[in-house]
Amino acid sequence: MKSLYRYFLQSPTTLALIALTSAAFIFNLWASKILTASYIASKFPVPYFEAQLSFNPEQLKTWYGFLIEQGMLDKYLQTQHIDSLFILSTLLLHCLALVLISRLFVMNSKGRKIMVVCALISAIAPISDQLENLVTYIMLTNPTDFFNGLAYLYSSFAAIKFAFFVFAYVTAPIGLVASLISVIVRSKKSPLISQHA
């Protein structure tokens, strides 16, 4: 983690970050689109966030039972595979976008260091999302009679995921505003320095 922190303080170049962040954004839009389409096609009876935050093993078993009745369990399983693509796209987008924002702060400034740390912290959301998926795979091996504790673990990972999604979505605009203020302050100081030089 420390090596990643040191790396992102000055690499990749800003131009490369702009290109990579743009590519990650397009990848994220594409992954989100096919994930949503697959989830809808699976006919899962409730929105994904309701299921993920249910903390209710019996309710999950009922929903999985519905998928079995509809012959859609395989489609739902396929959706979990697609979700891994979305998770990867989220990891790339959040991290790269926050590192890119850090570049608006001068090298070795507190602002840049904080934004790089935030970029690394943002990875908790996709990591938790993938752990949630792993628990889903285990539950789906016995969808109507899995160990109840798995449902609580599943929803706990989901709660952590959503909390750190919010963290990334709040950090990005705050960091952007703070960096722009920093740029303006520096630009106002530069003429004064030139005049006294």
N, C-alpha and C positions, 0 to 999 in steps of 0.2 A: 504493500500500500504506500509506503514512504517513497519507493522508487517511482511509482505512478504519480504521486504528488509532485516530486521534483521534476519529472518529465513534463507534466502539463503546465508547470509554471512558465516554460519557455518554448515548448514544442507541442504540436506541429506549428508551422508558420501560420500567421493569421490568414493568408491567402488560402492555404491548404485547409484550414478550419472552416472557412466560408464554403469551400467546395464540398467538404465532407459533411458539414451540417446540412447543406442543401440536399445532398444525396440521401442523408438519413431521414430528412423530412419527407421526401418523396417515397422512400421505402416504408416509412411509418404510415403514410396515407394509404398506400397500396395494401399493406398488411392489415390495417384496420378495416378496409373495405371488404377484403375477402373473408376476414374473421367474422365480421358482422353478418355477411351473407350466409356463411356456413352455420352460424349460430341460429339464425332465423330458420334456415332450411331444416335444422335438426328438430324443430318444433318443441324445444324445451319450453315448458309451460309458464315460466316466469322470467323476468329480466335477469341477466347474469349476476348483477350486483345483489339482487334479492336472494338468490341461491347461495352466493359466496358468503354473504354476511348473515346467513340464517342461524348459525350455531344450533342447528336442529337436525339431529341424525334421522329421526323418523320422517321428517318432512322431505329430506333429501332422498330417502329410500322411496318415498311415494312418488317423487318427481322422476327418479330413475325407473321406477316401475311403469310410469306413464310412457317413457321412451321405449321400453321393452314392448309394451302393448302396441305402440305405434310403429314398431319395427325401425326405430330411429337411433337405437343405441350406438350402432356402428358410425352413423353420421355424427353423433355427438362426440364419439371418440376421435373421429377425424378432425373435428373442430378443435380438440385439445392439441392435436399436432400443429394445426395452423396457428394456434395461440402462441406456440413457441417462436414462430416467426415474428409475430407482433411483439413479443417480449424482447427479442433481440433488437428489433427496430426501436423500441422504446429506450432500451439501454443505450444504444448509440446516439439517439436524438437528444435525450436529456443530458447526457455527459458532454457531448460535443457542443451543444448550445450553451451550456453554462461555462465551459472552458472558453468558448468564443467571446462571451460577454466579459470574461475575466481579462481579455486582451485590451479592453477599453481602459483598464487601469494600468498605470506605469509598472514596469518591472520592479519586483521586490516590494511593492506597496502592500499594505494590509488588505486593501480591497481585492487585489488580484489573488492573494493567498486565500482569503475567505471564499471567493467564488470557486477556486479550484477544489477546496475542501468540500464545498456544497456539491460540486460536480461528482465527486467520489461518493458522497453520502446519497446522492440521488439514485445510485445503483442499487440501493436497498430495495426499492420498489420492484424492479424487474426480477431481482433475485428472489424476493418473496413470492412474486407471481409464479416463477418457475417451480418453487417448492410447493406452492399450492397445486400446480398442475401434477406434480409427482404424487401428491396425496390423492388427487382425483383418479389417477391411473390405478392406484391401489384399491380405492373404493369400487371402481368399475370392474374389478376382477370378481366382485361379489356384490353387485349393485343394490340388492334388496335385503342383504343381511351382513353388511360389513360391520366391523368393530365400531361402536358408537364414538369412541374417542377420536377416531379419524375425522369425524365431522367437525369437532371442536378445533382440531389442529388445522384442518382445511380453512375454516372461517377465520382463525387467528392469523394465518399467513395472508389471507385476503385483507383483513383489517390493517395489517402492517403495510401491505401493498398500497392500499388506498391512501393511508396516512402520508406515505412518502411520495405518492403522486402529487398530493396537495402541496407537500414541501417543495417539490420541483416547480410546480406551476406558480407558487407564490414567490419563490426565490428568484426565478428568472426576471419577472418585471421589476422587482425591488432592486436586483442587481443592475439591471439595465438603467433604471432611473438614477441610481447612485453613481454608476460609471459615467453617465452623461453629465451629471453635476460636476464630477471630478474633471472631465474634459473641459467644461466651461470655466471652472475655477483656474485650471492650468493655463488656458488661453488668455485669461485676463491678467494673470501674473506675468506671462511672457513679455508683453510690451513694457511693463514696469521694470522688469529685469534689464531689458534692452536699453531703456532710457538711463538707467543708473550704471550701465557698463562703461 
